[in-house]
Amino acid sequence: MAVDGIAQLPAELLFLWHAHRVEVLLSAGVLFAIVRLVVHWRSRKAKVALTPPLASPVDEKSVAVLPSATDAKAQLAETDHYEPSVTAKKPTRPKAGPKRVTGGKKAKSSPVRETVPEQIQPLVFYYSLGGSTRAYAERFAEELSRQSEDSKILSPETYDLTELDYDDFFISIPKPKDDSKRTAYFYLLLIPSYDIDTELSNFLTHLQETHHDFRIDTAPLQQLAGYSVFGFGDKQDWPTEQQGFCSQAIEVDKWMSKLTARKRAFPIGLADVKRNADASLSEWRTGLKSIMEDLAEGKGLGEGVSGSGEAVESGDEDEAEDEEESDDSFTRVQKKSAKKSSTDDVEDIGGKAPIPVDFTTTSKTAVQSSGPKAMVPKASPTYGSLTKQGYSIVGTHSGVKICRWTKSALRGRGSCYKFSFYGIASHRCMEATPSLSCSNKCVFCWRHGTNPVGTTWRWQVDPPGMIFEGIKAEHYKKIKMLRGVPGVRSERFAEGMRIRHCALSLVGEPIFYPHINELLGMLHKEHISSFLVCNAQHPDQLAALGPVTQLYVSIDASDKETLRKIDRPLHRDFWERFMRCMDILREKRDTHRTVFRLTLVKGFNIDEEAEGYAKLVEQAQPSFVEVKGVTYCGTSTAAGAGLTMQNVPFYEEVSAFVLALEAALKRRGLDYGIGAEHAHSCCILLADRSRYYLPSGENGEMRWHTLIDYPKFFELVESGKPFGPHDYIGDATPEWAAWGNGGFDPRDQRVDRKGRPKAVE
């Protein structure tokens, strides 16, 4: 029976399953649900116990997170026991959705203690137009070197800001020359004041842009040991800092503080050049010497305020950053610097009344814009300086002056080289400019550094009609004043009262004037030829230039560094602009009569420069190349720029250079030859042989034809049809102007300085 029962058991279980399976499945589901609820309830109770209630007075202490099972076993094996903390809590998960950003400035971190340097290298930076700041900087460096008794403080090095690539010093600090020692650099900046746009304005813009450039660290110069700034100003015209006293020095100090993470080692020094410049500079030097000695001993910049030595007058670095960031990047520099500088160094001619500048700001204090101002206001010292030099200011930005060759031609004592080369009668020529502003500060400039400078037109614009009538009226007025001068020939005086030529090369940059084409059209309408000179720094205006009788481009150097030293351009990208102008001249070769003007400055651009100039001629292919020795005007400005009589080449040296340039051009396959000369002006003309060496006369003799057929030019302009320089080539160059004959008109009488007849060699 037992065996039979066992055999029947599976059948009975199967019967029971089919009979009660619904109840079993429901019971299992209910049991599973109860277990899940119990587990969930217990976990919630534990969480409540571990988390203090809201606003609980009990301090919440940091606790360790419960270890995993594996970690618990390992810990138990090491300690023989394991007791989970009842106060432990699980790490909280981040909430879904965007992160909430709270306002307010972050607390400044405490300064990190730096490594003690083994030696301090002072670097003295300065800027100067007239040379006075240069002299201060050199004396300062010499005195600082002599007074330094600590061997760890090296002799200062001086740098002219106009000759630097800012990226090498003001985006990152230079690399030490001696890698074996830890060298810390110490920046010292001597900054004068100006009321015109200069390279110093570009420097300020560079500092500001560096600070705001997202690609560069906010304080890229924080590795400096320290810095300090000294400003030169004039309290007579600018009594306070708010009115412009040492404004640009204060601006430099502010941006240097930001770029160095506030490493102002000594308060900014401010000196009145008419009172205490030397004494203030000496006091500043003594304080700096003490600071550098402390740095050499590892004492740092001091305790207390970050960047110990912060001056109260430069405390505006703590202004709200959001207000500063909202200002236009150029406006904040122009706001303080462009309205408070001086025509020359204020050390040379004293402070100048600031020229009002229009600016806009988004800061809390609203500023009302009054529109563009005059380039040369009548009340400005620039106006007084230019008129004292013989200029007549027309409108707000134009000028006219009598050339010395005009006076000479009226008395029959010779005309300038333009008469020998191109047939321009000097006594019938008007020298004028529609823009007194220039973008260069050339070392050989005759204008004593008193004309305004700028990289963009930011002044009011006078209509071309007013300028045209104004320069003619002022020119005739000056001619009339010469009628009583002994020796003036009556026939030439009568001719001089009928202008037939206009040299737009007086001062400044004529092509800078926004309506230059309209002005040229007015000249041509009255049959006045136009000779326009530009400095190859405004390629857009050059490309848009309309018909002109002859287009000059000043080529003062064949490489970037030499051009920087001679022309002292304000544009940061001056070389790129220069090269682009060369390409534009090449494009205008068939529409304009183009001329390269080379001004030779001995010691700057003569030695071994022929090949470099030949390369530029090959690129632009001008019609003519004028080579002229620099004229020394004997001003303090020229001397301050390093120009003396020793830089004036002899005519023999100019001739040798021209022959070397001619040979260099031939080696490049360019057929240029000497078409004319004017020894009195120390000037020689190279011309394109393929265009201007032509058959002449009945016998077809080959001769140079550098003169211009002026009536034909005006006829072509009035026709409205396209034409080129080959369409108005004039007669053959006079024999007396040919190479080897001197170029002096035999109808005139050459005299010495006392008016006595002088034999022409």
Order of alpha helices (4+ residues) and beta strands (2+ residues): alpha-alpha-beta-alpha-beta-alpha-beta-alpha-beta-alpha-beta-alpha-alpha-alpha-alpha-beta-beta-alpha-alpha-beta-alpha-alpha-beta-alpha-beta-alpha-beta-alpha-alpha-beta-alpha-beta-alpha-alpha-beta-beta-alpha-beta-beta-alpha
